[in-house]
């Protein structure tokens, strides 16, 4: 660097003596020394600076390429995850729809079974009630028969003014019962007269 400064000082002094600015009208000597200084500078830069600059640029290019590759890989993974998420969401919706359909079917089946069970219980209750009514009717008819028999005996005793023996008593009861139509009191399908 000192040599270059000395060269420039010498060239400037030579130019002053010639009377003009050495930068505006350079001489052949100045050009040669400028070319030599430029060449030396280029050699120094080529040996020390350019490899480091080139290495830094190459590292930077590699880092950018790796970042792009990493970003591409991340995007691909995100796309895969999104696709998987959509598939799972679709499966979940299908399962939810299936559960709803099964629930509706189960509810309809339960409702049908409940209605059938209620009908069956109603029919059984009606049958029990019908049987109870028939039994009560039979009991009532039996009581009426007994009462008619007793009244017949009492009426006959009053009319004849005498006591009847057991044979007369039975005959009168049978005659009175034969005259009374009990079928009108019996429920339909009873079959007793």
C-alpha positions in Angstrom: 0.0 0.0 0.0 2.9 2.3 0.7 4.4 1.6 -2.7 1.1 2.6 -4.4 1.0 5.8 -2.4 4.6 6.7 -3.4 3.8 6.0 -7.0 0.8 8.3 -6.9 2.8 11.0 -5.2 5.6 10.8 -7.8 3.1 10.8 -10.6 1.3 13.8 -9.2 4.5 15.7 -8.8 5.5 15.0 -12.4 2.2 16.1 -13.6 2.3 19.4 -11.7 5.5 20.2 -13.3 3.9 19.6 -16.6 1.2 22.0 -15.6 -2.2 20.1 -15.5 -4.1 17.7 -13.4 -2.8 14.2 -13.7 -6.3 12.8 -13.3 -7.7 14.7 -16.2 -4.9 14.1 -18.7 -3.1 11.0 -17.6 0.2 10.1 -18.9 1.5 6.7 -20.1 3.5 6.1 -16.9 0.5 6.8 -14.7 -1.6 4.3 -16.8 1.0 1.6 -16.4 1.3 2.1 -12.7 -2.5 2.2 -12.4 -2.7 -1.1 -14.3 0.0 -2.7 -12.2 -1.8 -1.5 -9.0 -5.0 -2.9 -10.4 -3.4 -6.2 -11.2 -1.9 -6.5 -7.8 -5.2 -5.7 -6.2 -6.9 -8.3 -8.3 -4.4 -10.9 -7.4 -4.8 -10.2 -3.7 -8.5 -10.2 -4.0 -8.5 -13.4 -6.0 -6.2 -15.2 -3.5 -7.8 -14.0 -0.2 -11.2 -12.2 -0.7 -12.9 -14.0 -3.6 -12.6 -17.5 -2.2 -14.2 -16.3 1.1 -16.9 -14.4 -0.7 -17.5 -17.3 -3.0 -17.7 -19.7 0.0 -20.1 -17.3 1.8 -22.3 -17.1 -1.3 -22.2 -20.8 -1.7 -23.2 -21.3 2.0 -26.0 -18.8 1.5 -27.2 -20.6 -1.6 -27.1 -23.9 0.2 -29.0 -22.5 3.2 -31.6 -21.1 0.9 -31.9 -24.4 -1.0 -32.2 -26.3 2.3 -34.9 -23.8 3.5 -36.8 -24.2 0.3 -36.5 -28.0 0.5 -37.5 -28.0 4.1 -40.5 -25.7 3.3 -41.5 -28.0 0.5 -41.3 -31.0 2.8 -43.3 -29.2 5.5 -45.9 -28.3 3.0 -46.1 -31.9 1.8 -46.5 -33.1 5.4 -49.2 -30.5 6.0 -51.0 -31.6 2.8 -50.8 -35.2 4.0 -52.1 -34.3 7.5 -54.9 -32.3 5.9 -55.8 -35.2 3.7 -55.7 -37.6 6.6 -57.8 -35.1 8.7 -60.4 -34.8 6.0 -60.6 -38.6 5.7 -61.0 -39.0 9.4 -63.6 -36.3 9.5 -65.5 -38.0 6.7 -65.3 -41.3 8.5 -66.5 -39.6 11.7 -69.4 -38.1 9.8 -70.3 -41.5 8.3 -70.1 -43.1 11.8 -72.3 -40.4 13.2 -74.8 -40.9 10.5 -74.7 -44.6 11.0 -75.2 -44.1 14.8 -78.2 -41.8 14.1 -79.7 -44.3 11.7 -79.2 -47.2 14.2 -80.6 -45.0 17.0 -83.7 -44.2 15.0 -84.2 -47.8 14.1 -83.8 -48.8 17.7 -86.2 -46.1 18.8 -88.8 -47.2 16.2 -88.3 -50.8 17.2 -88.7 -49.9 20.9 -91.8 -47.9 20.1 -93.3 -50.8 18.1 -92.4 -53.3 20.9 -93.9 -50.9 23.5 -97.1 -50.6 21.5 -97.3 -54.3 21.0 -96.7 -54.9 24.7 -99.3 -52.3 25.6 -101.8 -53.9 23.3 -101.0 -57.3 24.7 -101.3 -56.1 28.3 -104.6 -54.3 27.4 -106.0 -57.5 25.8 -104.9 -59.5 28.9 -106.5 -56.9 31.2 -109.7 -57.0 29.1 -109.8 -60.8 29.3 -109.3 -60.7 33.1 -112.0 -58.1 33.4 -114.4 -60.2 31.2 -113.6 -63.3 33.2 -114.2 -61.4 36.5 -117.5 -60.1 35.1 -118.6 -63.6 34.1 -117.6 -64.9 37.5 -119.5 -62.1 39.3 -122.5 -62.7 37.0 -122.5 -66.4 37.8 -122.3 -65.7 41.5 -125.1 -63.1 41.2 -127.2 -65.6 39.3 -126.6 -68.3 41.8 -127.6 -65.9 44.6 -130.7 -64.9 42.6 -131.6 -68.6 42.1 -131.2 -69.2 45.9 -133.3 -66.2 46.7 -136.0 -67.2 44.1 -136.0 -70.7 45.6 -136.4 -69.3 49.1 -139.1 -66.9 48.1 -140.9 -69.6 46.2 -140.8 -71.8 49.3 -142.1 -68.9 51.5 -144.8 -68.0 49.0 -145.9 -71.6 48.7 -146.0 -72.0 52.5 -148.1 -68.9 52.8 -150.4 -69.9 50.0 -150.8 -73.5 51.3 -150.4 -72.5 54.9 -148.5 -75.6 55.7 -144.9 -76.7 56.1 -143.4 -78.6 53.3 -141.2 -81.6 53.7 -137.9 -81.8 51.9 -139.3 -83.6 48.8 -142.0 -81.0 48.3 -139.4 -78.3 48.9 -137.1 -79.7 46.2 -139.9 -80.1 43.7 -141.1 -76.6 44.1 -137.6 -75.1 43.7 -137.1 -77.0 40.5 -140.4 -75.9 39.1 -139.7 -72.3 40.0 -136.3 -72.4 38.5 -137.6 -74.0 35.3 -140.0 -71.1 34.9 -137.4 -68.3 35.3 -135.3 -67.5 32.2 -131.8 -66.9 33.6 -130.3 -66.7 30.1 -131.3 -63.1 29.9 -129.1 -62.3 32.9 -126.1 -64.3 31.7 -123.4 -62.6 29.6 -123.0 -63.6 25.9 -121.2 -66.9 25.5 -121.8 -68.0 29.0 -123.9 -71.0 28.0 -125.7 -71.5 31.4 -129.5 -71.4 31.6 
